Amino acid sequence: MPKRQITGTVIKIAGDKTATVMVERRVLHPRYHKTVKRFKKYLVHDEKNEITLGDTVTAVECRPLSKSKNFRLLEILKRGEAL
């Protein structure tokens, strides 16, 4: 079974080797048939502490590393300015 991948923006450096990544998805509203944004935040493990605020990153699902951390950094797609 392939691992799930997420792509999002780093919004917070949450302690050592951890970053909070916000993933945006667009869905069609059931009643108004308008595209609306939905957001979800994930904790991502960054072993080398190489990501900074505003970066666009890809993370891959892995075994649970803590209570709420289930993703590991795969690559940094784009460096961004601090938010």
N, C-alpha and C positions, 0 to 999 in steps of 0.2 A: 504494500500500500504506500503510495507516494506521500511524502511529508507536505503539510500545508505551508504555504509561503504567504507572508504579508508584506506589503509595501506601505510605508507611511513616513511621517515627519516626526523628528525627535522634538518633544516639547519640554522635557525635563530630564536632568541628570539626577537619578534617584539613588544616590549613594555610590559606593565603590563597585565598579563593573556592572552597573545596572542603568538602563535608560528607559524612559517612558516614551512610547511611540504611539502617535495617534493615527489611526487608519480611517480614511473617509470613503464611504460608498454612497452611490446615488441609487435611490429606489423610486419607483412610481407610487405616488400617494393613491391609496385604494379608492377614495371618494372623489378627489379633485383632479386626478390624472395629471398631476404636475410632478416634475422631478424634484425630490427633496434630498438633502444631504443627511446622512446618518454617520455618527462618529463612534468609535470605540477605542479605548486605550489599552495597550498591552505593555507588560514589562519585558524588556529584551536584555539578555545577558551579553555583555561586551567584555570579553576576556582581556583585551589589551587596552581598554579605556581610550579608544581612538575616535569615538564619535563625539560631536559637539552639538549644541543647540541649533536647530534649524536644518540639520542634515536630513536628506531623504535616504532612507535605508531599506534594505530587504532583510527579513528575518525568516528563519525556518523553524518549524515546530520540533521540539526535542522532548526528552524526558523531563519531568518536573525538577527544576533546580531549587525551588523554594515553594512556599505556600502558593504564590501567584505568578511565578516566573516559569513559563513553558516555552519560550522562544529564545533562540540563539542567533546572534548577528551573522548574516551571510555575507553581505557586501554593502558598501556605501555607494549609492548611486550618484548623489550630488551633494557637494558641500554647500552649506547654507550659512547665512549670517545669523547671528543670535536673534532670537525673537524679541 
